[in-house]
Amino acid sequence: MIIATGDIRQNYSIIDTIFAMDSHKEGFLSGTDPNKAFEGVKNQLSKKCTALGGDAVINCQFEYRVAVGDGIMSKKQVIEIFAYGTVVKLL
C-alpha cells in the first residue's frame, strides 16, 4: 500500500478522502513512542483505503499533539497523531 505525502507518478482515479487518528500512551516503565503512533495511523489509513477499494493514499497530511491522560497513579503523557489523505485507484 502506498501512503504518500505528495502525488504519485501514475495515472489514477480519485475515490474519496479519509481521516485517521492513533495515539501512544506513556507506559509504567517506558515513555511515549511517536513512532508507534505514526505506524498505527499509517496502518489505519491503509485499512480504510483497502476497504474503499483503493490502491494508495496520496497527499497525506500528518499532525500531532502531546496530551495528558489519566494513569493509575498519576497523569501520563500521550502522543496523538492525526492524518488525512486522498484514496486513489491506480489505472
N, C-alpha and C positions, 0 to 999 in steps of 0.2 A: 504494500500500500504506500503510495506516495503522499507524504504530508509536507507541503512546501510553503515557505513564507513569500514566495513570488509566483510568477507564471511558469508554465512549462512549455517546452518546445515541441508540443504535439497538438494535433487537432483534437478538439473535444467539444462536447455539448454540456451546457450547464444544467444541473439537476436542481440544486437548492443550496441554501446556506444552512450551516449548522453551528451549534454552540455547545461547549463542554466545560466542565469545571472539575478540578480534583484538588486534594489537599494532603498534606502530610503533617502529623502532629508530633511534637517533641515526645520521645519515649522516656521511660523511667531512667534508663542509663544511656540514652542517646539523644542527640539534638535533632532538630528538623533537617530533613533532606530534600532540598528543592528538586534534585534530580528525580526522586521517586514521584513527586507531584507532577513534574513535567512529563515523565514517561506515562503516568496514569492518564493525563489529559490527552496525550497523543493517542493512547490506546482507545480512549472513548471516541475521539474523532474518527479513528479507523473503523470502529464498530458501527458508528452511526452512518458513515459513508457506505459501508458494505450493506447495511440494512436498506439504504435507499437505492442500491444497485450501482453505486459509483465505483470508480477506479482510483480516484485521487481526491485530495482536499488541497486546494491551492489558495494562494493569497491569505494564508493563515496569519492571524494576529494573536499574540500571547501577551497577557498582562498578569501581574501578580500583586499580592498584598500579604503583609505579615499581620496576623491577628493573634488574639489571645483567647484560648479556650479553657474550659474547666478541666482540671485534672483531679486525681484522687486526693492529693494532699495540698496542691497549690495550682496556680494558673499555669497553663502550658502554652508555649508558642506554637502557632500553626501557620504554615505557608499555604496559601491558596493560589492556584493558577487557573486563569480563565482563558478560553480560546474560542475563536470562531474562524470559519473559512467557507470556501465555496466548493461544494461537491460537484465533480465533473465525471462524465463518462468519456473515455478515450474512443476516438473513431478509427 
